[in-house]
Amino acid sequence: MDNNLQVIRQVLDYIEEHLTEEELNLDMITEEIGYSKYHLHRMFTFVVGVSIHQYIQRRRLTEAARVLVFTQKPLMEIALCSGYDTQRSFSRSFKTMYNCSPSRYRKKSSFMPLQLKYDMEQRGKIPGDRVLNIKTVEEDSIYLAGYDGSTKHGFRVIGRCWNLMHKYKDEIISRTDKDFLIGVNDYKEYESNGPLFHYIAAAQVTSLAYIPAHMKAFTLPPSRYAVFTFRGKNEDSLQPVAEYIYQEWFPNSTCRFNERNPYGFAKYGETADEHGQSEIQFWVPIL
């Protein structure tokens, strides 16, 4: 008899094999797997992080986005292969997930997968199903006020920067967004010093003219970014997120890193829910 994780693996494989079939749903899956709808729904949602219905929709629309970029198939054909009866209903769902119409997405020619196939081997990390949204953003120069330090002598400097930032953040009168604080990895000296970087804990400000005397001013250059939004605890490591983005997401996308911009950063939400989680945005500079 298969254990429950093996059952989930079977469900994931079955979904991939039948992704383009219109009738793919919970009833069809439970009949094939031989599991009750109630228990399979609960177990799948707990393990994968989204319901079976949401997972199928996200997978289908991700593959639809791939087809839009890499082929010239008609929208109606893509809609039918994605499980939609009409082009209108497909376009509405696609726009909800990608924030633009299928036609506009095709013109941009940039494939950004929102839901890759769930990898059971990556359980316990922060996988793609926890990424609520992915978008590209064009930003002018970003002005910051805060504290910095080098990780040359250890990563405890990051905690010290944040302790100072939280202690004195209310002294900043020119904050542009009080809902978020920003943690920046500065990799300008990465090659010469090995796997080390300069860290900045800061708040975004409208101007560098009015910041507390004990803080430093920083400027990030204008750039285009891929922004990954998810929910988590601010004190948790972002390493699993970075591994997903760099090892899984980027190889499957058409995005290219902006090598001229050595700054990657995360925005941490200041408001946490009852589970201690807040919105976190992971910003990666791209061309």
N, C-alpha and C positions, 0 to 999 in steps of 0.2 A: 504494500500500500504506500502511495506517495505521501510525503509529509506536506504540510500546507505551503511551504515555500516552493516546493516542486509544482504544486497546483498552480500557484501564481505564475511560475515560469511557463507552464503549459498555456495558461490564458494569454500571456503576452505573445507567445509564439503563434497562437491561433489567431489573435487579432492581426498580426503582421501578415499572415497568410491570406486573410479574408478582408483586408482593409478596404478594398475597392468594391465589396459587395454591399448593396444597398440595405439588405436586411440584417446586417451585423448589429447585434444588440445584446443586452443581458440575457434575454430568453434563449437566443441562439447559442450563446456561449455556455450557459448552464446546462443546456441539453447535451452539448458536446462533452463537457467536462464531467457531468454527473454530480453536480453540487447544487445545493439550494440557493436560490437567488439572494435571499436575505444574508446568509452567511458568506457567500462569495463576495457580495457587494461590500460588506463590512470589512472582510479580510483584505480585499484588494485595495480599498480606500486607505486602510491603515498602513499597508506595506508600501504602496506606490505613492500615496499622498494626494491622489485625486480619485474621483469615482470612475468606474468603467466607462460610463457615458462621456464624461469630460475627457478622459484619456483618449478614447476613440476619436472624438471631435478634434482634439489638439493634434493627434497624429495625422489625421486625414488632411487637416488644413495646412500642416507643415509640409506634407508631401505635395499638396496642391501648390503651395508656394514654390517648391522645388521645380515642379513641372512648368509653372508660369515662367520661371526664369530661364530654364534650360531647353524648353521646347516652344513650338509655335502652335500647340494644340488649341483648338477653339475653347472658349470659356465654357460652353455648354457641355462639351465632352469632359472637361475637368470637373465640372459640377457633378455630373452623373457618376464619375469614378470616385468622387468624394462622398457619395451617399446622399446627394441632394436631388430632389425631383425637378427643381427649377433653377435657372441661372440666378434669378432674383434672390432666392433663399440662400444660395451659396454665397453670393456677393455680400449679403447682409451679415452672415456669420464670419466671413473672411475679414470684413471691415472691422467687426467687433474685436477680432483677435489681433489683427495687424495694423489697425488704425489707418488703413487706406483701402481703396477698392482694388480688386484683382487687376484691373486694367492699368491702374497707376503703379501697382507693385511690379507688374511686368515691364513697364517703361523704365523703372529705376534700375532693373537688372541686378539687384543685390539680394541674394538669398540669405535669409536669417532664420534658421530653424528654431521654432519655439518649443517643440516637443519631439526630441529624438526618442527612439525606442528605449524604454526603461531598461537599465542594465542591472540585473539582479546581483552581479558581483560587486556593485558599488553601493549596496545597501549600507546605511549608517553614515554615509557622507551626505552632502547637500547636492542632489542630482538635479537634472533639468526640470523635473516635475515641480520642484519648489520655485522655479523661476516663473514669476507671475506675468512678467511682461519683458519684452526686449524691443528696444527702439534705437534709432540713430538720432543724434542731436548735434547741431552745429552751435558751437559756443565761441563767443568773443573771449577776450582775456578775462580770467577769473582772478579776482583779488581776494586775498586771504589774510587773516590776522590770527596769530597763535604762537605755538611753541614747536621747536624742532630739535632733533638730535640724531647722531649717527649710530647705526647698529654695529659699528666696528667692534665695540666692547660688550656686545650682548643686546638682547631684545628688551631688556627691562626698561630701556630708555623710552620705549613706546608707552608703557604704563605711566612713567613720570610725566611725559608730555600730556597725556590725557588727564592726569590728576590736576595739573596746573590749568588746563583748559576748562575743566568743569568748575574749578574754584573761582576763576576770574572771568568767565564768559559773559556774565551780566554787566561787566564794565564796558563792553563793546557797544557803542551807541549807533554804529552804522551797519549792523547786520542786515543782510538782504533777506535771509530766510531763517527765522527762529525755530523752524521745525526740524532742521538738520544741522549736524556738525560734520566736518569733513576730515578724513584721514588720508594723507597723501604719501605714496611711495615715490621718492625721487631717485631714479636710476641713472642719473647723469654720470656717476663715477663707478657704475656697476662693473664695467669691463676691467678697469685698472685695479679694482679692489676685490674682485671675486664676487661671491654671492652676498654682497652687502648693499645697503641702501641708506639713504637719508630719509627720516620719517618726519612728517609734519602733522600735528593735530591742530585744527584751526576752525574758524568760522568764516563764511563768505561775507564780504563787506562791499559796500558801494564805492568806497574810496579808501585809499591808504593814508589819507591826510589826518584822520582822527581815530587813531588806535592807541590803546594804553601803552605807556612808555616801556613797560616791562615785557611787552609782546613784540614779535617780529612781523614784518610785512613780507608777503610772498605774492608772486604773480605767475599764474599758469598761462601759457601762450594760447592764442586762438587755435581751435582744433575741432575736428569731427570726432564724436565718440559713439561707441556702442554701449548702451546703458542696460544693465540687467537688474531687474527689480525683484526682490524676494522678501520674505519675512524671516527674522531670526533674532537672536539675542546679540546685542551690541558687543558683549564681551567675548563672544565665541570667535574662534579663528576663522578667517576667510580662506584658508588654504584649500579646503574641499571645494569651495566655490571657484577659486582660481583654477584648480585642477580640471573641473568640469568644463570651464570656459575655454581653457587653452588646449586641453587634451581631446575634448569631444566636440565642443561647439564650433570652434574656429576651423578645424579641419573639414567640417561639413558645410561651412558657410562660404560665401564669396568675399568676405571682408578681409582686408589686409591691414596689418599693424602699421601705425604711423611711427616709423623709426626716428623721426625728427622730434617727436614729443616724448621725453623720458618720464612723464608723470602719469601714473595710474592712480586712481583714488576711489574711495568709498564714501558715500553719504550715509550717515547714521541717523535714523529718526529719533527725535527727542521724546516721543510719546510711545509708551509700551502698553500692550494689552494685558489681560489678566494672566497670560502665560509668560509674561516678561519679554515678549517679542515685539519688535518694531519694524517699520519699513527700512530696508537697507538697499542702496543702489550701488552697483559696482560699475564704475566708468572706465572703459578701455579706449585709448586713443587709436583711431583708425583713419585710413585714407579715404 
